[in-house]
Amino acid sequence: MTDKMFDNNQVFMMGEVVSDFQFSHEVFGEGFYMVEIAVNRLSNYADYIPLMVSERLVDTTQDYTGELVRVVGQFRSYNRHDEKKNRLVLSVFVREWEFCEELEEGEKTNQIFLDGYVCKEPVYRKTPLGREIADVLLAVNRSYGKSDYIPCICWGRNARFASGFEVGNHVQILGRIQSREYVKRVNEEETERRIAYEVSVSKIDFLEDE
């Protein structure tokens, strides 16, 4: 982790491969592929997380469905032009890939650390049952002047704290990546099911920049 740009966006994840590799794109002759893993929560629910993997890390011609893997990487975003709109697409860019036999006791299966800047006014609300929620969009700097835009969701005490943030505030977040299915209305007659990815925040700190 000598790369400073890696220090501000760190993902550690362990899960079961649930898809085959699909070609995504090529950069300077290096092919990148998408694959999905299922990561169990403490409940019986699993989050289905998309990974972007280089063909140099693993043999992408093989089918590893059912295999347990441990990955280290970054949560990255890019804008995809879709239906006359830009759509934010999120995935874990894998830097390390390791097959493993079983989950070690007490091992974290889904953890993310982000150090970035609030880039949109936080949205604070309450559920019908009175649970407090705040949505925070975080811009995390990457090399070559790029940034990743990561949607984060805070609950309870963290939501109240985050509701006071302003655009440009420097914050650090610890949490987990989760998937959430929702229904998108395409037009008056059509709807389609989509999956959103976000960081469920367990800890959030405000940093005073010098």
Secondary structure, DSSP 8 states (H G I E B T S, - for coil): ---HHHHTEEEEEEEEE-S--EEEEEETTEEEEEEEEEEE-SSS-EEEEEEEEETTTS-TTS--TT-EEEEEEEEEEEEEEETTEEEEEEEEEEEEEEEESS--TT--SEEEEEEEEE-S--EEEE-TT--EEEEEEEEEE-GGG-EEEEEEEEEHHHHHHHTT--TT-EEEEEEEEEEEEEEEE-SSS-EEEEEEEEEEEEEEEEE---
